[in-house]
Amino acid sequence: MEMPVRNCDPDLYTYSTLMDGLCREDRIEEAVSLLDEMQIEGCFPNPVSFNVLINGLCKKGDLARAAKLVDNMFLKGCVPNQVTYNTLIHGLCLKGKLDKAISLLDRMVSSKCMPNGVTYGTVINGLVRQRRAMDGVRVVISMEERGYHSSISRAVDLLNNMLDRGCDPDLVTCNIFLKTLGEKLEPPQDGREFLDELVIRLFKQQRFVANRTRISLKVVA
């Protein structure tokens, strides 16, 4: 880099821009080397700098090195943000590592970094692609519990999608979902109407289970 020779020291923005350009040109190793160089020069990276490299590594499918960079962030006192977690979760979902993506989502919450719609949407879409719609419903329910009040309609869509594919919701998930539905919808009768429709669909498709329905009715009564 010629800037120091001309007494024009590169700053954080300069390094981050260069790293981003190198990553876009698939020159990830050079970009990573700049991370070391900037620290030697006394310019310490911020979340944006790390996120550029994490994104580049995830696009190459090198999730192990991306995860190590996150650990490096903590060591440097640089707290990962929503972009950091969303980038890693997206990379994990693309690789089909949904369980690790969900674990990272939990770690994100425990680190006091609240997920947003992008976070949840990435995980849910990944689960649906792997025909794990029931797990998707559980994620939607957790969204609702954390304040994403518009997510109930998405849960209903996922349940209907499951039924269309011949996949029955299990007892625990059905009860949790209906309890959440009963608490959020006004009036509560709407929860009973949804349950009635669910029972009718299961009955028509000869997948009606009386015990499941009886327990669920108690939840929304």
Residue pairs with C-beta under 8 A, 6 or more apart in sequence:
1 10
1 18
1 37
3 9
3 10
3 14
4 10
4 41
9 41
9 43
10 18
10 38
10 41
10 43
11 43
12 38
12 43
12 44
12 45
12 46
12 48
12 49
15 34
15 35
15 37
15 38
15 43
15 45
15 49
16 45
16 46
16 48
16 49
16 52
18 31
18 34
19 31
19 34
19 35
19 49
19 52
19 53
19 56
20 31
20 52
22 28
22 30
22 31
22 34
22 56
23 31
23 52
23 53
23 55
23 56
23 59
26 60
28 53
28 56
28 57
28 60
28 62
31 52
31 53
31 56
32 53
35 45
35 49
35 50
35 53
38 44
38 45
38 49
39 45
44 76
45 76
45 78
46 78
47 73
47 78
47 79
47 80
47 81
47 83
47 84
50 69
50 70
50 72
50 73
50 78
50 80
50 84
51 81
51 83
51 84
51 87
53 66
53 69
54 66
54 69
54 70
54 84
54 87
54 88
55 87
57 63
57 65
57 66
57 69
57 91
58 66
58 87
58 88
58 90
58 91
58 94
59 91
61 91
61 94
61 95
63 88
63 91
63 92
63 95
63 97
66 87
66 88
66 91
67 88
70 80
70 84
70 88
73 79
73 80
73 84
74 80
79 111
79 113
80 111
80 113
81 113
82 113
82 114
82 115
82 116
82 118
82 119
85 104
85 105
85 108
85 113
85 115
85 119
86 116
86 118
86 119
86 122
88 104
89 101
89 104
89 105
89 108
89 119
89 122
89 123
90 122
92 98
92 100
92 101
92 104
93 101
93 122
93 123
93 125
93 126
94 126
96 126
96 130
98 123
98 126
98 127
98 130
98 132
98 135
101 122
101 123
101 126
102 123
102 135
102 139
105 115
105 119
105 123
105 139
108 114
108 115
108 119
109 115
109 146
114 146
115 146
117 148
120 139
120 140
120 143
120 148
120 151
123 136
123 139
124 136
124 139
124 140
124 154
124 158
127 133
127 135
127 136
127 139
128 136
128 158
128 161
131 165
131 167
133 158
133 159
133 161
133 162
133 165
133 167
134 162
134 167
134 169
134 170
134 173
136 158
137 155
137 158
137 159
137 162
137 169
137 173
137 177
138 173
138 176
140 151
140 152
140 154
140 155
140 158
141 155
141 173
141 176
141 177
141 180
143 151
144 151
144 152
144 155
144 180
144 184
145 180
149 184
152 180
152 181
152 184
152 185
155 177
155 181
156 194
159 169
159 177
159 198
162 168
162 169
163 198
163 201
163 202
163 205
166 205
166 207
168 202
168 207
168 209
169 177
169 198
171 211
171 212
171 215
171 216
174 198
174 212
174 216
175 215
175 216
175 219
178 191
178 194
178 195
178 216
178 219
178 220
179 219
179 220
181 190
181 191
181 194
181 220
182 188
182 191
182 219
182 220
185 191
188 220
191 220
192 217
192 220
192 221
195 213
195 216
195 217
195 220
199 208
199 213
202 208
202 209
202 213
